[in-house]
Amino acid sequence: MYLYHGSKQSFPKLRKHKAQAPPGRPPEEALEAIYLTPDFLFALFCAAGPPGTNNMGWSETDKMDRFVYFENPDQFEPDETIYIYFIDPTKIPEDKKIYIDPLQVAVTLDEITPDKVETYKSGELLKHHRIVDKFD
């Protein structure tokens, strides 16, 4: 099992920085940390989304029915190269992990060297999620 980080940028190491949380989000989503997720598809969503506020969800009756909302869907670039970083969670001390919610783990280490990095195209997101016009 891995923790994942999705980005539009290629890095040899992940470094902590101050996160930008959308208005109304909990302060834990704006820590100075490296944000990771146990959910590969959430990392893919984070990397693939266009500029603006983006939301991801799934059907209450079918967790495989995932959907996304993009504030600026016209700026979604399906051919854009994105990067998914794989991190072995056993290499991160427990006292450096802050569990924000089931999809987010903030790590307060200064930097992390990924175990591996894979490249994808943003359009890969659409194999697993459908785009919706509004998000409730």
N, CA, C and O atoms as CSV, one atom per row, in Angstrom:
chain,resi,resn,atom,element,x,y,z
A,1,MET,N,N,0.835,-1.184,0.000
A,1,MET,CA,C,0.000,0.000,0.000
A,1,MET,C,C,0.880,1.249,0.000
A,1,MET,O,O,1.939,1.288,0.627
A,2,TYR,N,N,0.420,2.246,-0.708
A,2,TYR,CA,C,1.131,3.519,-0.783
A,2,TYR,C,C,0.217,4.655,-0.344
A,2,TYR,O,O,-1.003,4.509,-0.276
A,3,LEU,N,N,0.843,5.791,-0.049
A,3,LEU,CA,C,0.169,7.074,-0.021
A,3,LEU,C,C,0.571,7.762,-1.322
A,3,LEU,O,O,1.642,7.496,-1.868
A,4,TYR,N,N,-0.292,8.646,-1.810
A,4,TYR,CA,C,-0.082,9.256,-3.119
A,4,TYR,C,C,-0.133,10.779,-3.024
A,4,TYR,O,O,-0.753,11.347,-2.125
A,5,HIS,N,N,0.530,11.414,-3.972
A,5,HIS,CA,C,0.456,12.860,-4.140
A,5,HIS,C,C,0.349,13.113,-5.637
A,5,HIS,O,O,1.140,12.579,-6.414
A,6,GLY,N,N,-0.617,13.917,-6.043
A,6,GLY,CA,C,-0.787,14.241,-7.453
A,6,GLY,C,C,-0.389,15.676,-7.729
A,6,GLY,O,O,-0.679,16.565,-6.929
A,7,SER,N,N,0.280,15.915,-8.862
A,7,SER,CA,C,0.741,17.259,-9.203
A,7,SER,C,C,0.843,17.420,-10.717
A,7,SER,O,O,0.979,16.448,-11.459
A,8,LYS,N,N,0.773,18.671,-11.148
A,8,LYS,CA,C,1.022,19.000,-12.548
A,8,LYS,C,C,2.521,19.174,-12.797
A,8,LYS,O,O,2.951,19.329,-13.940
A,9,GLN,N,N,3.316,19.149,-11.720
A,9,GLN,CA,C,4.744,19.411,-11.834
A,9,GLN,C,C,5.561,18.187,-11.439
A,9,GLN,O,O,5.143,17.379,-10.610
A,10,SER,N,N,6.733,18.070,-12.050
A,10,SER,CA,C,7.665,16.986,-11.740
A,10,SER,C,C,8.687,17.485,-10.723
A,10,SER,O,O,9.309,18.529,-10.919
A,11,PHE,N,N,8.857,16.733,-9.639
A,11,PHE,CA,C,9.809,17.079,-8.588
A,11,PHE,C,C,10.638,15.851,-8.224
A,11,PHE,O,O,10.108,14.740,-8.235
A,12,PRO,N,N,11.930,16.016,-7.898
A,12,PRO,CA,C,12.689,14.875,-7.389
A,12,PRO,C,C,12.292,14.543,-5.946
A,12,PRO,O,O,12.363,13.391,-5.518
A,13,LYS,N,N,11.871,15.580,-5.204
A,13,LYS,CA,C,11.417,15.410,-3.818
A,13,LYS,C,C,10.180,16.263,-3.616
A,13,LYS,O,O,10.028,17.314,-4.238
A,14,LEU,N,N,9.296,15.804,-2.741
A,14,LEU,CA,C,8.145,16.609,-2.351
A,14,LEU,C,C,8.560,17.435,-1.145
A,14,LEU,O,O,9.142,16.906,-0.197
A,15,ARG,N,N,8.264,18.732,-1.174
A,15,ARG,CA,C,8.622,19.622,-0.065
A,15,ARG,C,C,7.360,20.239,0.516
A,15,ARG,O,O,6.404,20.540,-0.200
A,16,LYS,N,N,7.380,20.420,1.829
A,16,LYS,CA,C,6.199,21.007,2.457
A,16,LYS,C,C,6.070,22.471,2.056
A,16,LYS,O,O,7.060,23.166,1.827
A,17,HIS,N,N,4.830,22.911,1.979
A,17,HIS,CA,C,4.523,24.308,1.708
A,17,HIS,C,C,3.147,24.608,2.289
A,17,HIS,O,O,2.407,23.696,2.659
A,18,LYS,N,N,2.820,25.863,2.363
A,18,LYS,CA,C,1.532,26.293,2.904
A,18,LYS,C,C,0.451,26.015,1.873
A,18,LYS,O,O,0.492,26.547,0.763
A,19,ALA,N,N,-0.507,25.188,2.237
A,19,ALA,CA,C,-1.607,24.838,1.331
A,19,ALA,C,C,-2.607,25.986,1.245
A,19,ALA,O,O,-2.742,26.780,2.175
A,20,GLN,N,N,-3.294,26.058,0.131
A,20,GLN,CA,C,-4.340,27.050,-0.095
A,20,GLN,C,C,-5.687,26.338,-0.089
A,20,GLN,O,O,-6.040,25.661,-1.055
A,21,ALA,N,N,-6.428,26.489,0.986
A,21,ALA,CA,C,-7.749,25.857,1.071
A,21,ALA,C,C,-8.807,26.835,0.569
A,21,ALA,O,O,-8.704,28.037,0.815
A,22,PRO,N,N,-9.822,26.332,-0.133
A,22,PRO,CA,C,-10.912,27.203,-0.573
A,22,PRO,C,C,-11.637,27.805,0.630
A,22,PRO,O,O,-11.594,27.236,1.721
A,23,PRO,N,N,-12.304,28.947,0.448
A,23,PRO,CA,C,-13.056,29.560,1.545
A,23,PRO,C,C,-14.055,28.580,2.151
A,23,PRO,O,O,-14.715,27.823,1.439
A,24,GLY,N,N,-14.154,28.607,3.472
A,24,GLY,CA,C,-15.110,27.756,4.161
A,24,GLY,C,C,-14.590,26.375,4.509
A,24,GLY,O,O,-15.283,25.615,5.185
A,25,ARG,N,N,-13.389,26.027,4.065
A,25,ARG,CA,C,-12.816,24.715,4.374
A,25,ARG,C,C,-12.151,24.768,5.749
A,25,ARG,O,O,-11.751,25.844,6.193
A,26,PRO,N,N,-12.026,23.636,6.426
A,26,PRO,CA,C,-11.402,23.610,7.752
A,26,PRO,C,C,-9.942,24.064,7.700
A,26,PRO,O,O,-9.269,23.865,6.689
A,27,PRO,N,N,-9.445,24.677,8.792
A,27,PRO,CA,C,-8.054,25.142,8.805
A,27,PRO,C,C,-7.036,24.019,8.618
A,27,PRO,O,O,-5.912,24.276,8.187
A,28,GLU,N,N,-7.411,22.781,8.934
A,28,GLU,CA,C,-6.500,21.646,8.748
A,28,GLU,C,C,-6.162,21.422,7.277
A,28,GLU,O,O,-5.186,20.741,6.960
A,29,GLU,N,N,-6.954,21.986,6.389
A,29,GLU,CA,C,-6.691,21.829,4.961
A,29,GLU,C,C,-5.772,22.922,4.425
A,29,GLU,O,O,-5.538,23.006,3.219
A,30,ALA,N,N,-5.245,23.766,5.331
A,30,ALA,CA,C,-4.344,24.843,4.916
A,30,ALA,C,C,-3.092,24.872,5.791
A,30,ALA,O,O,-2.610,25.947,6.147
A,31,LEU,N,N,-2.569,23.712,6.134
A,31,LEU,CA,C,-1.365,23.607,6.949
A,31,LEU,C,C,-0.113,23.747,6.090
A,31,LEU,O,O,-0.172,23.615,4.867
A,32,GLU,N,N,1.010,24.011,6.733
A,32,GLU,CA,C,2.293,23.938,6.043
A,32,GLU,C,C,2.735,22.487,6.144
A,32,GLU,O,O,3.237,22.047,7.179
A,33,ALA,N,N,2.544,21.758,5.069
A,33,ALA,CA,C,2.759,20.311,5.096
A,33,ALA,C,C,2.842,19.780,3.669
A,33,ALA,O,O,2.687,20.519,2.697
A,34,ILE,N,N,3.089,18.489,3.576
A,34,ILE,CA,C,2.993,17.759,2.312
A,34,ILE,C,C,1.702,16.960,2.406
A,34,ILE,O,O,1.558,16.124,3.297
A,35,TYR,N,N,0.768,17.205,1.505
A,35,TYR,CA,C,-0.521,16.517,1.553
A,35,TYR,C,C,-0.474,15.247,0.713
A,35,TYR,O,O,-0.120,15.274,-0.466
A,36,LEU,N,N,-0.838,14.135,1.344
A,36,LEU,CA,C,-0.877,12.833,0.693
A,36,LEU,C,C,-2.270,12.245,0.846
A,36,LEU,O,O,-3.070,12.723,1.650
A,37,THR,N,N,-2.549,11.218,0.080
A,37,THR,CA,C,-3.844,10.543,0.161
A,37,THR,C,C,-3.653,9.036,0.008
A,37,THR,O,O,-2.767,8.595,-0.725
A,38,PRO,N,N,-4.475,8.247,0.694
A,38,PRO,CA,C,-4.432,6.803,0.474
A,38,PRO,C,C,-5.210,6.378,-0.777
A,38,PRO,O,O,-5.202,5.202,-1.139
A,39,ASP,N,N,-5.877,7.322,-1.434
A,39,ASP,CA,C,-6.757,7.051,-2.566
A,39,ASP,C,C,-6.094,7.508,-3.871
A,39,ASP,O,O,-6.001,8.706,-4.138
A,40,PHE,N,N,-5.638,6.556,-4.673
A,40,PHE,CA,C,-4.975,6.881,-5.932
A,40,PHE,C,C,-5.838,7.793,-6.805
A,40,PHE,O,O,-5.326,8.740,-7.403
A,41,LEU,N,N,-7.138,7.518,-6.885
A,41,LEU,CA,C,-8.013,8.314,-7.750
A,41,LEU,C,C,-8.174,9.742,-7.244
A,41,LEU,O,O,-8.399,10.653,-8.042
A,42,PHE,N,N,-8.063,9.956,-5.927
A,42,PHE,CA,C,-8.096,11.319,-5.394
A,42,PHE,C,C,-6.823,12.059,-5.806
A,42,PHE,O,O,-6.882,13.239,-6.150
A,43,ALA,N,N,-5.676,11.381,-5.774
A,43,ALA,CA,C,-4.427,11.999,-6.231
A,43,ALA,C,C,-4.527,12.356,-7.715
A,43,ALA,O,O,-4.070,13.419,-8.134
A,44,LEU,N,N,-5.119,11.475,-8.494
A,44,LEU,CA,C,-5.319,11.733,-9.920
A,44,LEU,C,C,-6.203,12.969,-10.112
A,44,LEU,O,O,-5.907,13.825,-10.946
A,45,PHE,N,N,-7.280,13.057,-9.342
A,45,PHE,CA,C,-8.175,14.214,-9.385
A,45,PHE,C,C,-7.420,15.495,-9.034
A,45,PHE,O,O,-7.557,16.503,-9.727
A,46,CYS,N,N,-6.625,15.464,-7.962
A,46,CYS,CA,C,-5.888,16.655,-7.524
A,46,CYS,C,C,-4.918,17.138,-8.599
A,46,CYS,O,O,-4.746,18.343,-8.784
A,47,ALA,N,N,-4.293,16.218,-9.299
A,47,ALA,CA,C,-3.327,16.588,-10.331
A,47,ALA,C,C,-4.005,17.055,-11.615
A,47,ALA,O,O,-3.511,17.967,-12.278
A,48,ALA,N,N,-5.112,16.449,-11.965
A,48,ALA,CA,C,-5.729,16.679,-13.276
A,48,ALA,C,C,-6.623,17.909,-13.341
A,48,ALA,O,O,-6.843,18.448,-14.426
A,49,GLY,N,N,-7.135,18.359,-12.218
A,49,GLY,CA,C,-8.119,19.435,-12.228
A,49,GLY,C,C,-7.598,20.744,-12.794
A,49,GLY,O,O,-6.422,21.067,-12.629
A,50,PRO,N,N,-8.468,21.503,-13.464
A,50,PRO,CA,C,-8.084,22.808,-13.994
A,50,PRO,C,C,-8.005,23.845,-12.871
A,50,PRO,O,O,-8.393,23.553,-11.740
A,51,PRO,N,N,-7.508,25.056,-13.168
A,51,PRO,CA,C,-7.483,26.112,-12.153
A,51,PRO,C,C,-8.895,26.387,-11.631
A,51,PRO,O,O,-9.879,26.217,-12.350
A,52,GLY,N,N,-8.974,26.810,-10.383
A,52,GLY,CA,C,-10.266,27.108,-9.767
A,52,GLY,C,C,-10.615,26.093,-8.704
A,52,GLY,O,O,-9.815,25.219,-8.371
A,53,THR,N,N,-11.820,26.218,-8.174
A,53,THR,CA,C,-12.306,25.302,-7.152
A,53,THR,C,C,-12.874,24.061,-7.823
A,53,THR,O,O,-13.750,24.153,-8.683
A,54,ASN,N,N,-12.370,22.909,-7.426
A,54,ASN,CA,C,-12.816,21.633,-7.978
A,54,ASN,C,C,-13.289,20.749,-6.837
A,54,ASN,O,O,-12.724,20.789,-5.744
A,55,ASN,N,N,-14.309,19.961,-7.079
A,55,ASN,CA,C,-14.841,19.058,-6.060
A,55,ASN,C,C,-14.983,17.662,-6.641
A,55,ASN,O,O,-15.231,17.483,-7.834
A,56,MET,N,N,-14.821,16.676,-5.764
A,56,MET,CA,C,-14.967,15.281,-6.151
A,56,MET,C,C,-15.942,14.626,-5.195
A,56,MET,O,O,-15.974,14.957,-4.009
A,57,GLY,N,N,-16.734,13.705,-5.699
A,57,GLY,CA,C,-17.659,12.971,-4.841
A,57,GLY,C,C,-17.991,11.638,-5.455
A,57,GLY,O,O,-17.462,11.269,-6.503
A,58,TRP,N,N,-18.879,10.913,-4.789
A,58,TRP,CA,C,-19.333,9.628,-5.298
A,58,TRP,C,C,-20.735,9.379,-4.807
A,58,TRP,O,O,-21.183,9.962,-3.819
A,59,SER,N,N,-21.414,8.509,-5.508
A,59,SER,CA,C,-22.786,8.148,-5.179
A,59,SER,C,C,-22.827,7.485,-3.806
A,59,SER,O,O,-21.954,6.684,-3.474
A,60,GLU,N,N,-23.832,7.816,-3.015
A,60,GLU,CA,C,-23.980,7.192,-1.697
A,60,GLU,C,C,-24.313,5.711,-1.817
A,60,GLU,O,O,-24.043,4.937,-0.898
A,61,THR,N,N,-24.895,5.315,-2.937
A,61,THR,CA,C,-25.271,3.908,-3.113
A,61,THR,C,C,-24.233,3.097,-3.878
A,61,THR,O,O,-24.246,1.867,-3.836
A,62,ASP,N,N,-23.322,3.794,-4.585
A,62,ASP,CA,C,-22.315,3.087,-5.378
A,62,ASP,C,C,-21.011,3.875,-5.335
A,62,ASP,O,O,-20.846,4.844,-6.076
A,63,LYS,N,N,-20.092,3.468,-4.478
A,63,LYS,CA,C,-18.824,4.195,-4.303
A,63,LYS,C,C,-17.979,4.217,-5.581
A,63,LYS,O,O,-17.065,5.033,-5.699
A,64,MET,N,N,-18.273,3.335,-6.533
A,64,MET,CA,C,-17.542,3.334,-7.799
A,64,MET,C,C,-18.090,4.388,-8.764
A,64,MET,O,O,-17.456,4.682,-9.778
A,65,ASP,N,N,-19.258,4.959,-8.463
A,65,ASP,CA,C,-19.847,6.020,-9.286
A,65,ASP,C,C,-19.274,7.349,-8.797
A,65,ASP,O,O,-19.892,8.045,-7.991
A,66,ARG,N,N,-18.089,7.689,-9.296
A,66,ARG,CA,C,-17.398,8.910,-8.877
A,66,ARG,C,C,-17.675,10.028,-9.877
A,66,ARG,O,O,-17.822,9.794,-11.077
A,67,PHE,N,N,-17.741,11.253,-9.349
A,67,PHE,CA,C,-17.967,12.397,-10.220
A,67,PHE,C,C,-17.125,13.573,-9.760
A,67,PHE,O,O,-16.673,13.632,-8.616
A,68,VAL,N,N,-16.925,14.510,-10.680
A,68,VAL,CA,C,-16.152,15.711,-10.391
A,68,VAL,C,C,-16.911,16.930,-10.884
A,68,VAL,O,O,-17.680,16.873,-11.844
A,69,TYR,N,N,-16.667,18.031,-10.193
A,69,TYR,CA,C,-17.170,19.338,-10.601
A,69,TYR,C,C,-15.956,20.244,-10.764
A,69,TYR,O,O,-15.113,20.320,-9.870
A,70,PHE,N,N,-15.864,20.931,-11.898
A,70,PHE,CA,C,-14.803,21.899,-12.147
A,70,PHE,C,C,-15.424,23.285,-12.233
A,70,PHE,O,O,-16.383,23.493,-12.976
A,71,GLU,N,N,-14.883,24.229,-11.478
A,71,GLU,CA,C,-15.337,25.616,-11.572
A,71,GLU,C,C,-15.100,26.156,-12.986
A,71,GLU,O,O,-15.895,26.941,-13.503
A,72,ASN,N,N,-14.002,25.727,-13.596
A,72,ASN,CA,C,-13.644,26.177,-14.943
A,72,ASN,C,C,-13.455,24.977,-15.876
A,72,ASN,O,O,-12.329,24.679,-16.275
A,73,PRO,N,N,-14.546,24.286,-16.229
A,73,PRO,CA,C,-14.400,23.070,-17.042
A,73,PRO,C,C,-13.781,23.330,-18.411
A,73,PRO,O,O,-13.176,22.430,-18.994
A,74,ASP,N,N,-13.922,24.549,-18.931
A,74,ASP,CA,C,-13.348,24.879,-20.232
A,74,ASP,C,C,-11.816,24.906,-20.190
A,74,ASP,O,O,-11.166,24.895,-21.235
A,75,GLN,N,N,-11.241,24.941,-18.984
A,75,GLN,CA,C,-9.783,24.960,-18.842
A,75,GLN,C,C,-9.197,23.570,-18.553
A,75,GLN,O,O,-7.988,23.431,-18.368
A,76,PHE,N,N,-10.051,22.551,-18.515
A,76,PHE,CA,C,-9.568,21.183,-18.321
A,76,PHE,C,C,-8.830,20.746,-19.577
A,76,PHE,O,O,-9.376,20.822,-20.678
A,77,GLU,N,N,-7.590,20.288,-19.418
A,77,GLU,CA,C,-6.751,19.886,-20.549
A,77,GLU,C,C,-6.488,18.385,-20.479
A,77,GLU,O,O,-5.561,17.961,-19.790
A,78,PRO,N,N,-7.283,17.570,-21.176
A,78,PRO,CA,C,-7.139,16.119,-21.062
A,78,PRO,C,C,-5.793,15.570,-21.540
A,78,PRO,O,O,-5.415,14.464,-21.153
A,79,ASP,N,N,-5.063,16.315,-22.370
A,79,ASP,CA,C,-3.766,15.836,-22.864
A,79,ASP,C,C,-2.580,16.325,-22.032
A,79,ASP,O,O,-1.428,16.043,-22.361
A,80,GLU,N,N,-2.866,17.057,-20.956
A,80,GLU,CA,C,-1.801,17.568,-20.090
A,80,GLU,C,C,-1.142,16.417,-19.312
A,80,GLU,O,O,-1.834,15.538,-18.798
A,81,THR,N,N,0.185,16.426,-19.230
A,81,THR,CA,C,0.913,15.422,-18.450
A,81,THR,C,C,0.848,15.780,-16.971
A,81,THR,O,O,1.095,16.922,-16.585
A,82,ILE,N,N,0.510,14.786,-16.148
A,82,ILE,CA,C,0.461,14.961,-14.695
A,82,ILE,C,C,1.310,13.869,-14.042
A,82,ILE,O,O,1.667,12.875,-14.674
A,83,TYR,N,N,1.621,14.077,-12.776
A,83,TYR,CA,C,2.534,13.190,-12.055
A,83,TYR,C,C,1.869,12.677,-10.782
A,83,TYR,O,O,1.279,13.445,-10.022
A,84,ILE,N,N,1.973,11.372,-10.562
A,84,ILE,CA,C,1.485,10.764,-9.325
A,84,ILE,C,C,2.704,10.197,-8.599
A,84,ILE,O,O,3.436,9.360,-9.129
A,85,TYR,N,N,2.896,10.674,-7.380
A,85,TYR,CA,C,4.023,10.266,-6.537
A,85,TYR,C,C,3.552,9.181,-5.578
A,85,TYR,O,O,2.497,9.310,-4.956
A,86,PHE,N,N,4.328,8.123,-5.461
A,86,PHE,CA,C,4.019,6.993,-4.587
A,86,PHE,C,C,4.967,7.047,-3.388
A,86,PHE,O,O,6.185,7.115,-3.555
A,87,ILE,N,N,4.400,7.017,-2.182
A,87,ILE,CA,C,5.188,7.107,-0.957
A,87,ILE,C,C,4.822,5.948,-0.037
A,87,ILE,O,O,3.644,5.707,0.226
A,88,ASP,N,N,5.820,5.239,0.447
A,88,ASP,CA,C,5.620,4.154,1.406
A,88,ASP,C,C,5.295,4.779,2.763
A,88,ASP,O,O,6.148,5.458,3.335
A,89,PRO,N,N,4.090,4.571,3.292
A,89,PRO,CA,C,3.703,5.221,4.552
A,89,PRO,C,C,4.531,4.773,5.754
A,89,PRO,O,O,4.601,5.490,6.752
A,90,THR,N,N,5.156,3.604,5.674
A,90,THR,CA,C,5.963,3.137,6.812
A,90,THR,C,C,7.256,3.934,6.954
A,90,THR,O,O,7.924,3.843,7.983
A,91,LYS,N,N,7.615,4.708,5.941
A,91,LYS,CA,C,8.823,5.536,6.002
A,91,LYS,C,C,8.562,6.903,6.634
A,91,LYS,O,O,9.481,7.705,6.800
A,92,ILE,N,N,7.297,7.160,6.987
A,92,ILE,CA,C,6.930,8.441,7.591
A,92,ILE,C,C,6.613,8.200,9.067
A,92,ILE,O,O,5.716,7.417,9.376
A,93,PRO,N,N,7.327,8.853,9.982
A,93,PRO,CA,C,7.021,8.671,11.405
A,93,PRO,C,C,5.574,9.074,11.711
A,93,PRO,O,O,5.080,10.075,11.191
A,94,GLU,N,N,4.906,8.298,12.548
A,94,GLU,CA,C,3.500,8.574,12.890
A,94,GLU,C,C,3.321,9.973,13.466
A,94,GLU,O,O,2.306,10.619,13.204
A,95,ASP,N,N,4.295,10.455,14.251
A,95,ASP,CA,C,4.150,11.780,14.865
A,95,ASP,C,C,4.280,12.914,13.851
A,95,ASP,O,O,4.098,14.080,14.203
A,96,LYS,N,N,4.593,12.587,12.602
A,96,LYS,CA,C,4.678,13.588,11.528
A,96,LYS,C,C,3.445,13.554,10.626
A,96,LYS,O,O,3.364,14.314,9.661
A,97,LYS,N,N,2.484,12.678,10.934
A,97,LYS,CA,C,1.260,12.553,10.135
A,97,LYS,C,C,0.091,13.194,10.873
A,97,LYS,O,O,-0.097,12.984,12.071
A,98,ILE,N,N,-0.680,13.971,10.145
A,98,ILE,CA,C,-1.927,14.542,10.665
A,98,ILE,C,C,-3.037,14.041,9.749
A,98,ILE,O,O,-3.074,14.380,8.567
A,99,TYR,N,N,-3.933,13.239,10.296
A,99,TYR,CA,C,-5.023,12.670,9.503
A,99,TYR,C,C,-6.158,13.692,9.450
A,99,TYR,O,O,-6.864,13.901,10.436
A,100,ILE,N,N,-6.324,14.319,8.295
A,100,ILE,CA,C,-7.325,15.373,8.113
A,100,ILE,C,C,-8.714,14.763,7.958
A,100,ILE,O,O,-9.656,15.165,8.642
A,101,ASP,N,N,-8.835,13.810,7.075
A,101,ASP,CA,C,-10.085,13.105,6.808
A,101,ASP,C,C,-9.697,11.810,6.084
A,101,ASP,O,O,-8.506,11.561,5.894
A,102,PRO,N,N,-10.649,10.989,5.682
A,102,PRO,CA,C,-10.264,9.719,5.039
A,102,PRO,C,C,-9.441,9.868,3.752
A,102,PRO,O,O,-8.779,8.920,3.329
A,103,LEU,N,N,-9.479,11.046,3.132
A,103,LEU,CA,C,-8.757,11.238,1.874
A,103,LEU,C,C,-7.466,12.036,2.004
A,103,LEU,O,O,-6.702,12.121,1.043
A,104,GLN,N,N,-7.203,12.627,3.180
A,104,GLN,CA,C,-6.056,13.518,3.294
A,104,GLN,C,C,-5.214,13.227,4.534
A,104,GLN,O,O,-5.725,13.102,5.646
A,105,VAL,N,N,-3.910,13.125,4.302
A,105,VAL,CA,C,-2.935,13.000,5.381
A,105,VAL,C,C,-1.914,14.115,5.165
A,105,VAL,O,O,-1.237,14.153,4.138
A,106,ALA,N,N,-1.806,15.022,6.135
A,106,ALA,CA,C,-0.801,16.081,6.068
A,106,ALA,C,C,0.458,15.570,6.762
A,106,ALA,O,O,0.394,15.072,7.885
A,107,VAL,N,N,1.590,15.694,6.099
A,107,VAL,CA,C,2.865,15.233,6.646
A,107,VAL,C,C,3.731,16.460,6.904
A,107,VAL,O,O,3.944,17.277,6.008
A,108,THR,N,N,4.227,16.585,8.125
A,108,THR,CA,C,4.975,17.786,8.509
A,108,THR,C,C,6.491,17.660,8.329
A,108,THR,O,O,7.234,18.531,8.780
A,109,LEU,N,N,6.954,16.602,7.688
A,109,LEU,CA,C,8.373,16.517,7.332
A,109,LEU,C,C,8.710,17.632,6.344
A,109,LEU,O,O,7.842,18.081,5.595
A,110,ASP,N,N,9.963,18.079,6.341
A,110,ASP,CA,C,10.366,19.118,5.395
A,110,ASP,C,C,10.327,18.630,3.952
A,110,ASP,O,O,9.968,19.383,3.046
A,111,GLU,N,N,10.698,17.365,3.739
A,111,GLU,CA,C,10.676,16.817,2.388
A,111,GLU,C,C,10.527,15.303,2.433
A,111,GLU,O,O,10.828,14.658,3.437
A,112,ILE,N,N,10.056,14.758,1.324
A,112,ILE,CA,C,9.887,13.313,1.164
A,112,ILE,C,C,10.416,12.941,-0.219
A,112,ILE,O,O,10.096,13.591,-1.214
A,113,THR,N,N,11.219,11.899,-0.264
A,113,THR,CA,C,11.658,11.355,-1.545
A,113,THR,C,C,10.672,10.256,-1.937
A,113,THR,O,O,10.557,9.257,-1.227
A,114,PRO,N,N,9.963,10.418,-3.048
A,114,PRO,CA,C,8.993,9.392,-3.456
A,114,PRO,C,C,9.676,8.059,-3.764
A,114,PRO,O,O,10.828,8.022,-4.196
A,115,ASP,N,N,8.950,6.973,-3.537
A,115,ASP,CA,C,9.444,5.647,-3.893
A,115,ASP,C,C,9.387,5.437,-5.400
A,115,ASP,O,O,10.218,4.732,-5.972
A,116,LYS,N,N,8.403,6.051,-6.031
A,116,LYS,CA,C,8.321,6.035,-7.492
A,116,LYS,C,C,7.378,7.142,-7.935
A,116,LYS,O,O,6.590,7.668,-7.149
A,117,VAL,N,N,7.482,7.481,-9.214
A,117,VAL,CA,C,6.636,8.508,-9.822
A,117,VAL,C,C,6.126,7.946,-11.138
A,117,VAL,O,O,6.888,7.385,-11.925
A,118,GLU,N,N,4.825,8.103,-11.369
A,118,GLU,CA,C,4.243,7.682,-12.644
A,118,GLU,C,C,3.625,8.890,-13.326
A,118,GLU,O,O,3.096,9.785,-12.665
A,119,THR,N,N,3.693,8.911,-14.652
A,119,THR,CA,C,3.078,9.996,-15.414
A,119,THR,C,C,1.797,9.496,-16.066
A,119,THR,O,O,1.677,8.335,-16.456
A,120,TYR,N,N,0.854,10.408,-16.166
A,120,TYR,CA,C,-0.445,10.139,-16.782
A,120,TYR,C,C,-0.842,11.375,-17.572
A,120,TYR,O,O,-0.184,12.412,-17.488
A,121,LYS,N,N,-1.903,11.265,-18.329
A,121,LYS,CA,C,-2.557,12.408,-18.961
A,121,LYS,C,C,-3.781,12.745,-18.120
A,121,LYS,O,O,-4.419,11.851,-17.565
A,122,SER,N,N,-4.109,14.024,-18.023
A,122,SER,CA,C,-5.259,14.444,-17.216
A,122,SER,C,C,-6.537,13.725,-17.615
A,122,SER,O,O,-7.393,13.468,-16.768
A,123,GLY,N,N,-6.676,13.400,-18.886
A,123,GLY,CA,C,-7.872,12.720,-19.369
A,123,GLY,C,C,-8.102,11.360,-18.735
A,123,GLY,O,O,-9.216,10.840,-18.792
A,124,GLU,N,N,-7.075,10.771,-18.129
A,124,GLU,CA,C,-7.226,9.500,-17.406
A,124,GLU,C,C,-8.309,9.623,-16.332
A,124,GLU,O,O,-8.989,8.651,-16.005
A,125,LEU,N,N,-8.456,10.827,-15.791
A,125,LEU,CA,C,-9.475,11.083,-14.766
A,125,LEU,C,C,-10.865,10.697,-15.263
A,125,LEU,O,O,-11.687,10.202,-14.492
A,126,LEU,N,N,-11.126,10.923,-16.544
A,126,LEU,CA,C,-12.459,10.685,-17.096
A,126,LEU,C,C,-12.765,9.204,-17.289
A,126,LEU,O,O,-13.904,8.847,-17.590
A,127,LYS,N,N,-11.771,8.338,-17.122
A,127,LYS,CA,C,-12.021,6.895,-17.140
A,127,LYS,C,C,-12.622,6.429,-15.816
A,127,LYS,O,O,-13.191,5.341,-15.734
A,128,HIS,N,N,-12.492,7.255,-14.789
A,128,HIS,CA,C,-12.909,6.874,-13.441
A,128,HIS,C,C,-13.965,7.801,-12.843
A,128,HIS,O,O,-14.620,7.441,-11.865
A,129,HIS,N,N,-14.136,8.989,-13.422
A,129,HIS,CA,C,-15.064,9.996,-12.911
A,129,HIS,C,C,-15.869,10.572,-14.069
A,129,HIS,O,O,-15.403,10.607,-15.208
A,130,ARG,N,N,-17.065,11.017,-13.768
A,130,ARG,CA,C,-17.837,11.764,-14.763
A,130,ARG,C,C,-17.929,13.215,-14.295
A,130,ARG,O,O,-17.971,13.485,-13.095
A,131,ILE,N,N,-17.958,14.135,-15.239
A,131,ILE,CA,C,-18.044,15.560,-14.913
A,131,ILE,C,C,-19.507,15.930,-14.732
A,131,ILE,O,O,-20.356,15.554,-15.540
A,132,VAL,N,N,-19.799,16.671,-13.663
A,132,VAL,CA,C,-21.155,17.150,-13.400
A,132,VAL,C,C,-21.160,18.673,-13.466
A,132,VAL,O,O,-20.126,19.317,-13.289
A,133,ASP,N,N,-22.352,19.246,-13.726
A,133,ASP,CA,C,-22.487,20.695,-13.875
A,133,ASP,C,C,-22.565,21.436,-12.553
A,133,ASP,O,O,-22.265,22.628,-12.488
A,134,LYS,N,N,-22.968,20.734,-11.491
A,134,LYS,CA,C,-23.012,21.378,-10.173
A,134,LYS,C,C,-22.725,20.340,-9.106
A,134,LYS,O,O,-22.900,19.139,-9.312
A,135,PHE,N,N,-22.278,20.834,-7.960
A,135,PHE,CA,C,-21.885,19.957,-6.859
A,135,PHE,C,C,-22.631,20.420,-5.624
A,135,PHE,O,O,-22.477,21.564,-5.196
A,136,ASP,N,N,-23.434,19.545,-5.051
A,136,ASP,CA,C,-24.224,19.926,-3.868
A,136,ASP,C,C,-23.502,19.584,-2.598
A,136,ASP,O,O,-24.017,19.834,-1.509
